Amino acid sequence: MNPPDDRDFPELVEALLEGELDEAGRVRLAAILRDSPERCAELSRHLVLGHALSRLRPDRDDSEFAADTAAHIARIAGEPPRAFPEKVTGRIVRLQVRRALAIAAVAALALLPALWLLRPGGRDTAETVAVLLRFDSDGSVLSEEEIHPGRRIEETQGLARMTFANGAVLAVEAPFRLTVESAMAVKLDAGRLNAWCPESAHGFRVDTPSASVVDLGTSFGVAAGEDGHSEVMVLDGLVEVSRDTDTLRVEKGGAVAVDSPGKLREVAFTPTPFKNTWVLNHGILATRGAIVPADPDIPERVALMESDEHVLVIPERRSVPFDQPLRAQITRPGTLPGDFDGMGHILAPIPGKRLSSFLIRYDPVGTHPPDYFVRFEGEVTFDRPVLAIIAHRPALEASDPVFATASWDAEFRGIELNQLNNEPDSVTLSEDRRTVKVIFYAGASTDEVRVILEDP
């Protein structure tokens, strides 16, 4: 199939910027943008008023708008010609800031409806790079907001999470000050965040006042202090940390710190301060009763965590392609035993669907006598629907190669539905498919289930 002919794209953009685009040109440009995401991104990056319009709010006065516009035009003027077709770039870079600012004042109202018409879904569709959710201490969503480039966010309490269109997920703990600079970059002036970046978001950048962090792998934490001190903890994958000409590549289990002024230096890997953001980043909204989230660490160590006092929620792999059959004991709302007979049900693969998994596990430290039993009851609520729950050892072991992040030997796995001296273990999936409740009668053995979630 031949690529669409869009050789007239630079001329159409130039006409748009000059206010000379007629109806036929508008229809032609709209067709190009609909057929080419690359052209959409190109126009979005280089349209003179892009950043200023994305930050325009009813509560801002004209002087504030003018200042933003002037700063943006100054940045555009310094871009190399290769960043955009030579003809359009040459036109833009020849514009003087004063002249462009005058154009902006007149064009602001005129261009806004034109841009709305050019993209299906309107202005928000064209400029939204992320969706921000704010949460209270119980994991309930307080507000939802679409985020455009240049949006500055300041919070004094609570947790927030941004899901970017490219798949990157950032969880941030207040107090923090953060600016979303683009779909691939944020600036953290102060606060603590955890970032997870799939392949589609590799290269995502987090800047702090003293360092720049570029994702080359998967999961990392960044903290920025009011005094200019920054720390980076790599929980999985690889990142590149830079300060001026000083650059370090940091693998999972590694950490670096830097002061302002100062040089990058390796420090001890202590990810515990990132627990709240790490948990939210994985999609755990709340836990109750005996269930608590595992502590943040590299995946291989998280998978082997033990506790005498709690049932742990252990994140496993995420964004796993659903490309092979899945055997599970719970595939809809209800309770095992009771609504389910304990037999396995086969779920057929769904092309394009991706999954994440969690273990809900009681694994005591050391060993206990065979007649030692403790009753644990609790629940965990996730941010997305549960597809299935695996509760028996054969099915757990069959799914290990797909979801497990470490291998380990256990004499007992799964739950027990026929116990001599206790009631059966039970697992319940709520009607909205987001909350899993367990009752474990556990002691010397390991009780666990694997929860499979549907990713967006």
C-alpha positions, 0 to 999 in steps of 0.5 A: 500500500502506497503512503498518502501523498502529503507533499503539500503539507508545508504549504498548508501549514504555512497558510494556516499560520498566516491566516490565509488557509481557505475552505479547500485548504482546511479540508485538505489539511484536515484529511492529512491530519486524520490519516497521519498521526505523525503529521498531527504531532508535527503540527502540534509541536511547531504551531506557534501558539501551541504551548500558549493556547494549551495553557490558556485558562479563563483565570489568566490575564492578557499579560500572562498569556502574552508572556507565555506566548513570547517564551514559546516563540523564543523556544521555537525560533531556536529549533534546528530546521531539521525538526520540521519541513524546511519551508515552514521552519524557515518561515517561523525562525525568521519571525521576530518575537515582537512581530510574532507576539503581535500575531499571537494577540490577534490570532489567538481567538481565530486559530482556536476554533480552526484547530478544533475543526481540524482534529476529530474530537476537538481541542482537547483531543488534539492537545491532551497528553495525559489524564490526571487522577487525584486520590484520597487516603482511601483510594477514592478518586477525588477528581479527574483532569485532562493534562495539556503540555505546559500544565503546572501542578501543585498539591499539598496533600494526597496522591495523584497519578498521571496516565500518558497517552504513550502508556507511561504512568506517573504516581506522585506524592504530595507535597509536590510541584510538577510541570508536564512539559510534553508527552515525553517529559515532566519537570519535578521541582519538588516532591516524590514520584514513581514512573513506569514506562512501557516500550512505547514510552522509552525515552521518557524524561524527568527533570529536577533542579539538579538532574535529568533522568531518562528512562531506558527500561521500566520502573524508577523513582525520583525525589526532588528536595526543596534544597536542590537534592535529588535521588533516583532509585531504579526498581526495574530496567535501566535509566540514564541520569545526567547533570551537566556533562556528568552522566551515569547509567543506573540498573535495577537495584541501583541508586544515585543522588546529586546536590545542587551544586554537586556531582552524581554519586552512587548511594544505597538503594533504599526504595521504601520512601517510594512505597505510596507512589509505587503501590499507586503506580501499580494500580493498588488503590486500597487494602483493608484488614490483614492485607497490605501491599508488599514493600517496593524493591526489584521484582525478584525480591518482591516476589519472595517477600514473607510476613508472619503478620500480614497477607501481602499483595505482590505485584508481578508482571504488567502489560503482558500480551493475552496471547495464550489460554488462561486457566482460572478458578474464578472468572466472574463476581462471586465466592469460591467455594460457593458460587464456584466449584473449584474446577478450572475454567479456560479463558481464550486469548484476546488479540490486543488485550494486555494483562497484569498480575498480582499475588495475594499471599501469606508466606510466614517467615521461617516455619511453624508446627503443622498444627499452627493456624492463624485466620487472616481476613482482608481485601484489596481494591484495584484501579481496573477490573479483575479478569480472573483469579487463579487459586489452585496449585496446578493452575498457579504453576502453569501461569508462572512462566507468563506472570511470575518474576521469580521462582521459588519452592513451596510445599503448598500453594493455592488455597485449601477448600477441605481442611480438617480442623478449619473452615475452607479458605475463601476468595470473593470477587466483588460485583464491580470486579475491582475488589478481592476479599480473602479469608485464609486459615494459614500456618505452616503452609503458603496460602496464595492466589494470583489475580489477573487484571485487564490493562487499559 
